[in-house]
Amino acid sequence: MTSTTSAPATTDREERIRNTALRHAQDIEGRKRLQSRIADLVVEAYDLPSRPDADPGRPLAADATLFKQCLAVFRPSDLDDLIYERNVDDRCGYSLCPRPNEKIVNAGQKVWNQKGGKDFRLLDRAELEKFCSSACRERTAFVRAQLRTEPAWLRQEALLGVDVKLLDEIQADGGGGGLVEPLNKLALSQGAGEEMAEKLEALALERGEPQNASNASDPLPIIEKESDQVPEAPSLGRIQDLVEGHRPRKVRFQNA
């Protein structure tokens, strides 16, 4: 009787273990396929644009579509890999730009920018040499702010609804000529949450732009602590523990 009832239980347990192992194997295989696909997309974005005289401000529709399809599954690290590969080939890190990246000679690791006033600041030379101009640098920063940080296989079901916008598309719709204003417009249109808000704040600080004026002008609250305890005069304690009038932090021979 015991052997008869235990046999089905053992079979069910083995079946659950087998199904679990099969599901994990399928997940791992799916991750490998997706990682391989991302590597292929890096190569495809590396070959952009399709014409050597392309204008990054007005890219071809096919090039822009392919680039946005790549960005839909990219993480910031994947975009960094793409920029690095293009820089090795002496090309601008922005995939829709055919021009060579900037080369700064006779300079150290930090260089001054060409702007004056509040925008005059010290910049990282390596960051400047990733792109051909500040315009392509802003274009890349705009798409980077829209990338997700979690791996693509964790958001695989939502990839079909991802729609990455290009900076020139937002500016063409009346988003202004800067970078932060189009990002604010994009955040409002997408209903962005805390992650997008943090990216906007970090991007504004990186560009040296002031934060919200209303927040900056608000006075800081000063709260005075109250206590009902009667103050007491300081006491020297045991005089024999003092060394030339000072009490050491640790007295080894206090109990001696």
C-alpha positions in Angstrom: 0.0 0.0 0.0 2.8 2.4 0.9 4.8 1.7 -2.2 1.7 2.1 -4.4 0.9 5.6 -3.0 4.5 6.8 -2.9 5.1 6.0 -6.6 2.8 8.7 -8.0 4.1 11.3 -5.6 7.7 10.5 -6.7 6.7 10.7 -10.4 5.0 14.1 -9.8 8.0 15.5 -8.0 10.4 14.3 -10.8 8.0 15.9 -13.4 8.1 19.3 -11.5 11.9 19.2 -11.4 12.1 18.3 -15.1 9.7 21.2 -16.0 11.6 23.6 -13.8 14.9 22.7 -15.3 13.5 22.9 -18.8 12.0 26.4 -18.1 15.4 27.6 -16.8 17.1 26.2 -19.8 14.7 28.0 -22.2 15.2 31.3 -20.3 19.0 31.0 -20.6 18.7 30.2 -24.3 16.4 33.1 -24.8 18.8 35.4 -23.1 21.7 34.2 -25.3 19.6 34.8 -28.4 18.7 38.3 -27.3 22.3 39.2 -26.4 23.4 37.9 -29.8 20.7 40.1 -31.4 21.9 43.1 -29.4 25.4 42.5 -30.7 24.1 42.3 -34.2 22.2 45.6 -33.7 25.4 47.3 -32.5 27.0 46.2 -35.8 24.1 47.5 -37.8 24.1 50.9 -36.0 27.9 51.0 -36.5 27.4 51.0 -40.3 25.0 54.0 -40.2 24.4 56.3 -41.9 23.8 54.8 -45.3 25.1 57.8 -47.2 28.5 59.6 -46.6 26.9 63.0 -47.1 24.0 62.4 -44.7 22.9 65.2 -42.4 22.5 64.1 -38.8 19.9 66.9 -38.2 17.8 65.5 -41.1 18.6 61.8 -41.4 17.1 59.5 -43.9 13.8 57.9 -42.7 15.3 54.4 -43.1 18.4 55.3 -41.1 16.4 56.9 -38.3 14.0 53.9 -38.1 16.9 51.4 -37.9 18.7 53.5 -35.3 15.6 53.8 -33.1 15.0 50.0 -33.4 18.5 49.5 -32.1 18.0 51.9 -29.2 14.8 50.2 -28.2 16.8 47.2 -26.8 20.0 49.0 -25.9 21.1 49.8 -22.4 23.5 52.7 -21.7 26.4 50.3 -21.7 25.4 49.1 -25.2 25.3 52.6 -26.5 28.8 53.2 -25.0 30.1 50.1 -26.8 28.7 51.5 -30.1 30.3 54.9 -29.5 33.6 53.2 -28.7 33.6 51.1 -31.9 32.8 54.2 -34.0 35.6 56.2 -32.3 38.1 53.4 -33.1 37.2 54.0 -36.7 37.7 57.8 -36.3 34.0 58.4 -36.7 31.5 60.5 -34.7 29.9 58.5 -31.9 26.4 59.6 -33.0 25.3 56.8 -35.4 23.4 59.1 -37.8 26.5 61.4 -38.3 29.0 60.5 -41.1 31.7 63.0 -39.9 34.9 62.1 -38.1 35.0 62.6 -34.3 36.8 65.6 -32.9 40.6 65.4 -32.2 42.0 67.8 -29.6 45.8 68.2 -29.9 48.2 69.8 -27.5 45.9 69.5 -24.5 45.7 67.5 -21.3 42.9 65.4 -19.9 40.8 68.5 -19.2 40.2 71.3 -21.6 38.2 74.5 -21.5 35.1 74.8 -23.6 34.7 77.5 -26.2 31.8 79.2 -24.4 31.8 82.2 -22.1 29.8 83.4 -19.1 28.1 80.8 -17.0 28.8 78.1 -19.6 32.6 78.6 -19.3 33.8 75.4 -17.6 36.4 72.6 -17.7 35.4 69.5 -19.7 36.8 66.0 -20.0 38.8 65.7 -23.2 37.9 62.0 -23.7 34.2 63.0 -23.7 34.7 65.8 -26.2 36.6 63.5 -28.6 33.7 61.0 -28.8 31.7 63.3 -31.1 32.3 65.7 -33.9 30.5 68.6 -32.3 28.4 69.7 -29.3 25.3 69.1 -31.4 25.9 65.4 -31.9 26.9 65.2 -28.2 23.5 66.6 -27.3 21.8 64.3 -29.7 23.4 61.3 -28.0 22.7 62.6 -24.5 19.0 62.9 -25.5 18.6 59.3 -26.7 20.7 58.1 -23.7 18.2 59.6 -21.3 15.5 57.4 -22.8 17.4 54.1 -22.4 16.4 51.6 -19.8 19.0 50.3 -17.4 17.5 46.8 -16.8 18.5 43.9 -19.1 16.5 43.6 -22.3 15.2 40.1 -21.4 13.5 41.5 -18.3 11.4 43.8 -20.4 11.1 41.7 -23.5 7.3 41.8 -23.6 7.3 45.6 -23.5 9.9 46.1 -26.3 7.3 46.3 -29.0 5.8 49.5 -27.4 9.2 51.3 -27.0 9.4 54.4 -29.1 12.7 56.3 -28.8 12.6 59.8 -30.0 15.5 61.7 -31.6 16.4 65.2 -30.5 15.8 66.7 -34.0 12.3 65.2 -34.1 11.4 67.0 -30.9 13.0 70.2 -31.9 11.1 70.1 -35.3 7.9 69.9 -33.3 8.6 73.1 -31.5 10.8 71.7 -28.6 13.2 74.6 -28.7 16.9 74.7 -29.7 18.3 73.5 -26.4 18.5 70.1 -24.8 16.7 70.3 -21.4 13.5 71.7 -22.9 13.0 68.8 -25.4 13.7 66.4 -22.5 11.1 68.1 -20.4 8.6 67.9 -23.3 9.5 64.2 -23.8 9.0 63.4 -20.1 5.5 65.0 -20.2 4.5 63.2 -23.3 5.6 59.8 -21.9 4.5 60.4 -18.4 8.0 59.7 -17.1 8.5 58.7 -13.5 11.3 59.1 -11.0 13.9 57.5 -13.4 13.4 60.1 -16.1 13.3 62.9 -13.5 16.6 61.8 -12.1 18.1 61.7 -15.6 16.9 65.2 -16.3 18.4 66.6 -13.1 21.7 64.8 -13.7 21.8 66.1 -17.3 21.1 69.7 -16.2 23.9 69.5 -13.6 26.3 68.0 -16.2 25.6 70.9 -18.6 26.1 73.5 -15.7 22.5 74.7 -15.9 20.8 76.0 -12.8 18.1 73.9 -11.2 14.6 75.0 -10.7 14.7 78.7 -9.8 11.7 78.3 -7.4 13.5 75.6 -5.5 16.8 77.5 -5.5 15.2 80.7 -4.1 13.3 79.1 -1.3 14.8 79.7 2.1 16.1 76.8 4.0 14.1 76.1 7.2 16.0 76.7 10.4 14.6 74.8 13.4 15.9 75.6 16.9 16.2 72.6 19.2 14.6 73.1 22.5 15.6 71.3 25.7 14.3 71.5 29.3 17.5 70.1 30.7 19.3 72.5 33.1 22.9 73.1 31.9 25.6 71.9 34.2 29.2 73.2 34.6 31.8 70.9 33.2 33.6 68.6 35.6 37.2 67.5 35.4 36.4 64.2 37.1 39.3 62.3 38.5 42.3 64.7 38.5 44.8 61.8 38.6 43.6 60.7 35.1 44.7 64.0 33.6 47.9 64.4 31.7 49.1 68.0 31.9 45.6 69.2 32.3 44.2 67.1 29.4 42.2 63.9 29.7 43.3 61.2 27.2 40.6 59.5 25.2 41.5 56.1 26.6 42.9 55.7 30.0 44.3 52.2 30.4 45.0 52.4 34.1 41.7 53.9 35.3 40.8 50.8 37.3 44.3 50.1 38.5 
